[in-house]
Amino acid sequence: MPRLRQEKTNFTAGEISRRLLGRGDLRAYDNGALALRNLFIHPTGGVSRRAGLAYVATARGAGRLVAFEFNADQVYLLAFSDGKIDVYQGDSLIATATAPWTAAELGQITWTQSADTLLICHPDHPPQALTRSGVGAGTWALAAWSFRVEGALSRQPWFKYAGPEVTLSASAVSGSVTVTASAAVFVQGHQGLQIRLQGKALRVDSVASATQVQATVLETLPDTSASADWEEPAFSSVRGWPVSAVFHQDRLVIGGGRDAPNRLWLSRSADLWNFDTGTGLDDEAIAFGILSDQVNAVRALFSGRDLQVFTSGGEWLVSGYPLTPKNIQIKRQTRIGSPPDRTVPPRDVDGATLFVTRTGGELREFLYTLNEQAYRSTDLALLASHLVLDPVDQDFDARRRVLMVVMSDGSVGALTLYRTEEVTAWTRLETDGAFRSVAVVGDDVCFLIQRGTVWTIERLDATLQLDAALIGTAAEPTASWSGLDHLEGRAVTVVADGVVRPAAITVAAGAITLDPPATTIAAGLPFTHRIEPLPPNLSGYGAHAARARLVAVTFLVEDTGALRVDLGRGAHDLALHRFHPGPWPTTQPATVSGALRVRSLGWPTDGARGLWRLEQDAPLPFTLLSVTAELKVND
């Protein structure tokens, strides 16, 4: 029986699907793992136990998190919920605004920010602007958008929803007139709106029938003849509201509406609320439809190298520099499509735009390539498709270089990205509950988490090894610690004076009691990290016909406080185990760095699994740099 020595020097392929078990020829097989749970991957190849989650606040319920960054010193977290927007600065609630969206509608909102204003869209509600003013915490106000008004004329976007053959005629060219349509086009909701006939504005005063209204002429009409040249507001209670918006080349771009899903409107240059197309001069507004062999309902807009349009049927490029009515061009780049039932905001990572696909099982990288002189869409989840389960939210943590993708099942797919180093690695983050939304606010990664009937806002904290956790300090040893109302009735793990207490403590009336007392504690819910390697690559020994036995395995660890290993005969703790039956030490036990060798006996019974497994919930640091396995192969 040959004796092999296999070295696993990195995990830069991340967790990969079991469907690749027969692909020992792939580099990803050697650099991947069968399971990487609650771990962060380093670009150098090692993995560390993920940061814990510090409790920030109890949320109102189901909702969505959005980051608002005015400058480096003024960053805020917006927690959208049923009819409310709560504004947090740090861990403090500083303002609340009343909002029109229900919790069930928040999956469809989109937003974009300019300076101190956040524009928010939903196809069933008038678009809103959340504005911060003043200094410090400031004053926050939510109000509907207001397009520019010049005299009595509104410079809003316009569109003719009726067929091209439908005409309007007015009974006179000025004053109060009767407007008659050649087909049924009017409803009661048109009352109070402006319409344009032969390029001139009228205000609808009352609706007599589906074909006739009374109106006031705001601009003298050329004549009273029937004309097919007429328009109504593109957005209204009759036709629905904008789907998305973005700022691009000093213009406000509106993408899609409920009843005009495949159109784009670009404001006048440097005049963001003026959508008057005028005579087509370079600085005037632009409006056009996305026409192809299928309906392309706009789902998201992104301002990058070019204006990128993500629709339900494909990805489009709007080019022209600067964008003018004469030189603007729109070209379809790929035919992937985005989800029609929810909005997952595209995110920029090193010049590539990452977006969730219509199928909900892929995360694509929309990237311009010089060779093709076009954009391409590459599936970043190809090797880990089992981790991508209908994403509902995402944001990029630039400090850790990890894209956090919240899945519909309550997990988080954490994608480590270093394009130059060719690192595209997935891990799965889990907690005692379900992740529902994510927002990166400055350097903080914040999550909205559902734990039973309790909804909390929590942020990643590298100083913690527990979830929903709080840190407390006292001048003297203290037995009773309060403030844990969000964990009422839950059994929490406690790290007291730097040492893990051996037994969980149940929260009662928002407090726990320690025996013996302590001066510093961290209390929260434990989480388990797990590493399972792929079966050994025996492609040179008859592949599937060969069997391997693990003789010994060496783990190279760095700053590790606990290591629990299973070699196929049950899990056991190595000498790093830090639970103490008492008395408790008064100093933090030292972590260990170096090589730890463990011998193994017996043949594995499941050839489709790895030969070892690391899994533990001890709230202590853990970093694995490499693994060396000594094998005997029966060929």
N, C-alpha and C positions, 0 to 999 in steps of 0.2 A: 504494500500500500504506500503510494508516494506521500510525502509529507510536504505541505505547501505553507507558505507564509504570505498572507494577503494583507496589504496595508490600505486602509481607508484614510486618506489624508485630508479629505474635505467632504462637505455635504452641499456643495454649491449647485447641485441639481434639485435639491429640496425633496419633498415627498412626491413620489411618482406613483402612477396607477398600477394596480396589479396586472393590468393588461400588458405590461411590459416585462412580465416575469420571464418570458422566453427570449428577450432581446439583450442578451449579454454582450452583443456586438456594439451596443450604443455606449457612448461616453457617459450618458446620463445614468446608465446602470451602475457604473463604478462610483459615480459621485452622488447618487441619490439614496433614498431610504424608503422603506415600506410605510413607515409612519414617523412623522415629526410633529408632535403636538405640544402646543404651548411653549414653543421655542422660537428664538430669533436666530437667523443665520448671519454669520459674519462674512464679509467678502473674502477674508483670508481663508475661509473654509470651515471654521469651527461653528458650534452652536451653543447658545446659552439659554438658560431658563428665562422665559419672558418676564418683563417687569410686571409687578403687581398693579392692582387698580385701586387708587385712592378714592374714597367717597367724597363727592363734591356737594351734592344736594339730592333731595327727593324730588323727582319730576312729577308733573301733574298727571301723566299717563302716557299713552301712545303718542308718538310725535316724531320730530326730526331735528337734528342739530345742524347749525350753519355757523361758519366762522365769519366774523366781521373784524377786519384789520384796518384801522385808520392810519396808524403808523407803528413803528417798532415798539413804542411804549403804550400804545392804546389799542389793545386787542380784546375782543369780546366774544363770548359764546352766546349764540341765540338758540334758545330751546323753543321750537314751535310745538304747540299742542292744540287741543280742541278749543279754537276760538281765542288763543292767547299766544303771545310771544314774550318769553322771559329773557331778560338780558343779564348775563353774568360777566363780571370782571374778576379774574382770579376765581376764588371760590365763593364770591359774594354776589347775591342777587341785587342788582342796582336799579332795575326798571322793569315794568310790565306794560305791554301794549295789547289792546283788544284787536283781534284779527278776524277776518271773515271765513277762514277755512275750518272745516271740521277735521277731526283726526283722520277720518277715512280718505279725505281729499289730499292730505299732505304728501302722499306718494307721487302726486302729479305736479307739485310746485317746482318751478325753476327760479333761479336768481342770478343776478350779476351785480357787481359793486363798482361804483365810481366815487372816489373820495369818501365823503361822509354819508353817502346815500346807497341803500341797497334796494334794487328794483326786483320785485317778486311777481311772477306770473302764474296763473292757473286758468285753463280754458273756460271754466265756468264762473269765474269771478272777475270783476274789474281789477286790473293790475294795480298793485300797491307800491308805494315808496316808503321805506323805513329810513328816517333821517335822524342823525345824531347831531346835536348842536351844543355849544358851550364848551367848557373845559372840565377836566376831571371825568367824573362819571357822565356828565353831560345830561342833556334832555333828549328823550327819544319820542318820536311822533310817527304814526303810521297814517298815510293818507293815499287816496286814489291818485293815479297819474293825472296830470293836466297837460294837454297839448297846447301849443302856442295859439293864442287868440289875437287876431289883428282886427281891431274894430269889432264887427259882429261876426267875423269869419274865423272858423276853426281850421287850423292847419294840421288836422289829423289825417291818418291814412284813409284812403277811399277804395271801394271795390264795387263792381257791378255783379251782384249775385244772380240776378235774373238772366235768362237766355239772351243771346245777342239780338234776337229779333224783337224783344219787348221794348216798346217805346213809351215815352211820357210826353204829355202836352199840357201846357198851362193856358188858362183862360185869358190871361193878360200878361204883359211883360213887366209889370211892376205892381206894388201894393199887395193887397190880399187877393189871392187867386185860388182857383180850383185846379188841382193837378189830377189828370186822368191817365191811367195806365192801360195798355192794350191787353194786359193779362193780370191775374191776381198776384200782386206782389206786396201789398201793404198789410200790416197787422197793427194792433193797438200799440205795441211797443215802439212803433215809429214816431209816436207823438213826442214832440220836443226835440227830435233829432233834425239835423241838417241833411239835405240832399243836394246834389249838384246836377243841374240840367244845362246841357250845352256849355259846360265849364263855369256856370254861374250858380251861386248858392241860394237856397231857399230853406226856410225853417218850417217844419211840419207842425201846425197848430192843433189839428184834430184829424182823426181817421174816420171817414164816413163809411167806407167799405173797403174790400180787398183791392178795388181798382180806383178808388178816389179818395183824395185827402184835401183838406184846406191848408194852405201854406201862405207864409209871408215872404215876398221876394226880398232878399238881402242885397243882390246885385242885379241890375236891370238885365232882363233876358233879351237875346237877339231878336226872337220872334215867338209866335205862339204855335208854330208847326210841331207835329209829332216828331220826336227825335229819339233815336236809340243811344244817343250820347248822354248817358246819365249814370250817376253812381250814388251809393249810400255809404255811411261810415263802415269801414272795414270791421270795426269792433263796437259792439253794443249789446244790450240785453237781448236783442233779437238775434244777432249773428254770433254771439259768443265773444270771447276775449283772447288776447295773445297767449300762445303756448310758451314762447321763450324769447329772451332778449339778450343782447350782448353789445359791448362797446367795441368798435373796430374802426381804425383810421379816422378818429374824431367824428364818427357818426354813431348814432344809436340804431342798431339793427334789430328789427322785430321779425321773428320767425314763426310763421304759421298762426292760425286761429282756429277756433272750433269749427267754423263753417268754411274756412279757407285754409285748409291744412297745409297746402303745398306752395304758399306764397311767402315772399320776403319783401320787407319794406325797410329802406335805409333813409334816415333823416338827412336833412341838409347838413353839409359840412360845417362843423363848429356851431351848429344850431340844433341841439339834440332833440328838441320837442317840436320841430317844424318839419312836417312831411309833405310840404307843397312841392309837387314835381315841376311846377312852373313850365318853362319852355325847353327844359333839358340842358341847361347850362351846367358847367362842370361841378359847381358847388351845390346844385339843387338836388332835391330828394330823388330816390330811385325806388321803383316798385316793379316786381316781375314775378312770374310763376315758375316753379320747377316742373318742366314738362318732360315726360318720358313715356315709356310703354307701360307704366304702372303708376298708381297714386303714391307719391312720396310725402307722407305727412311728416312735417318737421317735428323732431323730438328734442333736439338740442342744437345750440350754436356754440362755436368755440373760436375765439380770436387767437390765432397762432401765427405761424409764418404767413398764412393766408386766412381768409374767413372760411371756416370749416362748418359744413351743414350736415348734421346727422339726422337722417330720416328713417321712417319705418321700413323703407325698401333699399336704402343704400347710403353711401357717403359721398358728399359733393364738395367741390372746391369752387369758391367764388374768388376770382383773380382780377387783378388790375391795380396798378400802383401809379398814382392814387386812383381809387375807385371813382369813376365818373359815369354819368349816363351813357357816354359814348363808348368807353373802353371796357366796361364791366363784362365779364364772361363767367359762366357757370358750367362746370364739367363734372360728370359723374366719375368717381375714381374707383370705387369698389361697390359690390352688391351684397353687403352683409346685412345691414339693417339694425335698428335699435328697438328695444321693447316698446310696444304701443300702449301698454297698460300702466307704466310707471316711468319715472325719470331717475336715472342714475347719472349724476353729472360727470361728463368727460374730464379727465385730469391730465395735465401736462407733466411728463417726466423726461427731462433732457431733450426737449424738442419733439418728442413723440406724444401723441394724444391717445390716451388709453380709454376705451369705451366698452361697455357691455353690449353683447349682441342680442338680436331679437329672440334667439332660441333660449337665452338665459344660461347656456352651458359653456360660453366662451368669454374670454376677455381678450380683446383685440388691441393691437398697437398700430395706430394710424400714423405712418411715417413717410416722409418724402424721400425718394431715392433718386440720386443723380443719374444713375444708369438708365432708369426708365423715364426720367423727367416727369414723374407722377407719384402719387401716394399709393402705398400698398397697406394691406391689413393683415398682420401676422397674428396667429392665435398664440397667446402667451400661456394658455392653460392646456396646451395639447398633451403634455406629459402628466398633467395632474387634473384631468377633467372631472374626477370624482370629488374634487374639493370645491368646484364652482357650481353652486346650486341656486340658480335664480337670484343673482345679486340684487339687493335693494338700495345699497348706498356704497360710496367709496370716497376715500380721500388719501392723499399722499403725505407720508411723514418723511420730510426731506432730511431730518437729522439722522434718522435710522436708515433712510433710503428704503422704506417699506411702504408699499401700497396696501392700505387696509380696505378689504372688500367685505362688506357685511352681507351675509347670505340669508335667504328666506328661512332657513332652518335654525337661525340664531347663532351660527358660528361665524368666525371671521377668517377669510383666506388672507394670509399675510404674504405678500409677494415681494421678495427682496430683489431689487433691480440694480445692476451695474452693467450697462450695455457695453462699455469699452472692455471690461473684464469678462464679458460673456457670462455673467451670473444672472440667471432667471430662476429663482428658487421659491417654491411654495411651502408654507407650513400652515397648520390649522390652529387657530386660537379658540379655546373653549372656556366656559365659566359655568358656575352653578346658577344657571339661568339662560337668558338668550340676549345676544347683542342685537339691537334694532337699528341703530344709526351711528354714524361716526363723523367727527369734524376735527381737523387739525387747526388749532388756534395758537399761532405763534409756534413755540416748541412743544406744546402740549397736545397729546392725542386724547380726545374726549369721546366717550361712548355713552349712548343711551341704552340702558340695560333693563330688561324685564326679569324680575325675580319673583315668580308667583304673581301676586296682585300688586306688588311694589315695583315702581319704576324709579330708577336712580340714574343720576349723571355721575360718571366716574372717569378718572383720567389715569393714563399709564404713569407709574411712579417707580423709577429704578431703585429707590431705596426700600421698596416693599416687596414682599414675596407672598402677599395675600390679596384677595379681591374684596371689594366693598369695604376697604380697610380704613381705619382711623388710627392716628398716632396720638398718644397722650403722654404728658410729662407732669411730674409733681416734685415739689421741693423735698418732701419726705415720703418714705414708703407708704403707699396707699392701697387699700384693699378694694374699695368700691370705685368703679369707673363707669361713667354714664355717657350719653350721646350716641348710643347704638340703636336708636329707635327703628332705623331702617332694617335692622336685622332681628327685630323682635321675634322671639320663639326659635331662632336659629342657633345651632351649635357652632361656635366660632373657635378658631385656633388663636392662641395668644403667644406672642413673643414678648417676654417680660425681662427687662434688663439684659436684652441681647440673647436670651436663652429660650428655646421653644418649650412651652409647658407640655407635659406628656398627655394631658387629657383635654378634650374640647369642653368649653364652658357655654351653657345655654344663656342667651340674653333674656332677661325678665325685666319688664318695666323700663326697657331701654338701657339697662345696666348689667354689668358682670361683677362678680366678686372674686378676688384672687386670694389664694392662700399658698404661700406667704405673699405679703404685699410687695409692690414694686414701685420704682420711681419713674420708669419709662416703659411704655407698652405699645405694641402694634397688635390690633385685634381685627380679624376679618375672616373671610371664607377661604379655605384651602383650595388650591387647584393642582392638578397633576400634570407633570410633563412626561412625555414618553418618546423613546427612540426605538424603532425596530428596523434593523437593516434588511436589505433584500437578501434572498438566498445567495449563497456564494456562487460566484461566476466560475463555472466549471466547463466552459466552452471548449477547452483544450483536452478535456477528459471524457469525451462522449456526451457532453452536455447533460441531457435529461437522464441518461442511463447511469451516470455516475452518482455516487453518494459520498457525502463528506461528513466527517466527525470533527467536532471542535475539541482540540486538545487543550488550548489555553487562549486567553484573550487579554490584551493589554490596552487599558484605557489611559490616554494622555489627557489629564485634566488641568484646569487652571482656576485658581481661586474658588475651589469647590468645597461646600460645607457638608454635602451628603451624597451618597452614591448607593443606589439600590439596583441590583443586577439579577436577572433571571437567565440562566444558561440552559433552560429546558427542564429543570427539576424543582422549580419554585423560586420565588424571589427571596433574596436575603440582602441585608445591609453589609457593606464593607466596613472597614475600621473607621470610616468617617462619621458613623452614626452619632448624632448629637442630642438624642433624647436622653434626659437625665431623670432617674427616679427620685432624686433628691439625696442630700441637700443640693440646692442650686448654686452653681458658680456665680461669682459676682462680676466676671468679665466675659466678653464675647469669645466663644471658642474659635480658635484660628482656623482659617480655611486651608486647603491643601492644594499644592501644585506639583505635578509630576506624573510618573507612570505607575499605574496600579495593575498588577498582573493577577489574573484569576484562572485557575485550572478547571477543566471540565472532564466529566466522565460520561460514557454512554453515547448511543447513536440517536439522532433526532427521529421523531416519529412522523413529523410533517415536513416533507421536502419543499413545500411551497412557502415556508416561513424562514425568517432569519435564524441564525444559531444563537443569538443572544438578544436581550431586551433590557433597556433601562427605563424604569418607571417609578416615580415617587411624588408624594405630595408634601414632603417636608419643606417648610417655608425657609429654605436656606439657598444660598447662591450655588449655581452649577454651570460650568462651562466645559464642554468636551471638544478637544482639539483634533484628535485622531484616534483611530482604533487599529490595532494590529492583531489579526487572528491567525493562529497556528492550526492547520487542518491536516487530517489524514483522509485520503481519498481512496475509495474502493471502486476500481474501474473494471 
